[in-house]
Amino acid sequence: MTIFPPALRNRLEVFSKKVGRGVHRFNMIENGERVLLGVSGGKDSLALAWGLSARLSRLPVRYSLEGLFINWVEHPVTDAAWQRLLTWFDSLAIPLRRADAHMFPPSFGGRFDCYLCSRNKRRILFNEAGRLGIRTIALGHHLDDIIETTLMNLFFHGEISTMMPVQEFFKGKLRIIRPLCEVKEKEVARAVKILGAPVFSADCPRKAVNRRIVIKEMVNKLAKTNKQVRENIFKAPWRIKKDYLPGEKF
């Protein structure tokens, strides 16, 4: 077991407590439940795995964790990176599987965007969860991901909607949970750096033109004038003042 200096240990404890607070506040995981982790190799999914694993070591709750790494055929993981990932998950006592899949399946008809890619990942995770008899899928979306999605939906789609901490599908047969919902992206990055997690990412063909980059820059600027900007946007969907919203469709 790695022994961290007090300052670093305190930062990991803060991170872990925020993960636990999100899990508890939104009733994400039941005692004795099996949870499938969506693993990309990026900082978010590795931090998620550590956070949920660490929580088991200090609380009187029991649940089991299993990881699924989606390996895009068009941008495959290297053998070295895969072995580092296996070693990391083995140290957390989390079994990890790999699913080879196409980033650009024929069903896309030659089209590709962030929505289609996300839907493709979700389909693969749903299929695996169904095969394993698992109801709950945990994803590594953090606070910044959620608020950026809220603003993107408002600015680019003209609707008020967000990325929910707990979201059910197929009348509750499957559900997605986001235990990092109250953790800022910078806190996630700090945690994986302290832990020495083997972070890597697949090549994204839209990484330079992603609308999320524009929203992220805007939020960073706003946060310089008010440190609570992220938390305020996150809380807004639960604090709707109906008297100040129209009741009819536009």
Order of alpha helices (4+ residues) and beta strands (2+ residues): alpha-beta-alpha-beta-alpha-beta-alpha-beta-alpha-beta-beta-alpha-alpha-alpha
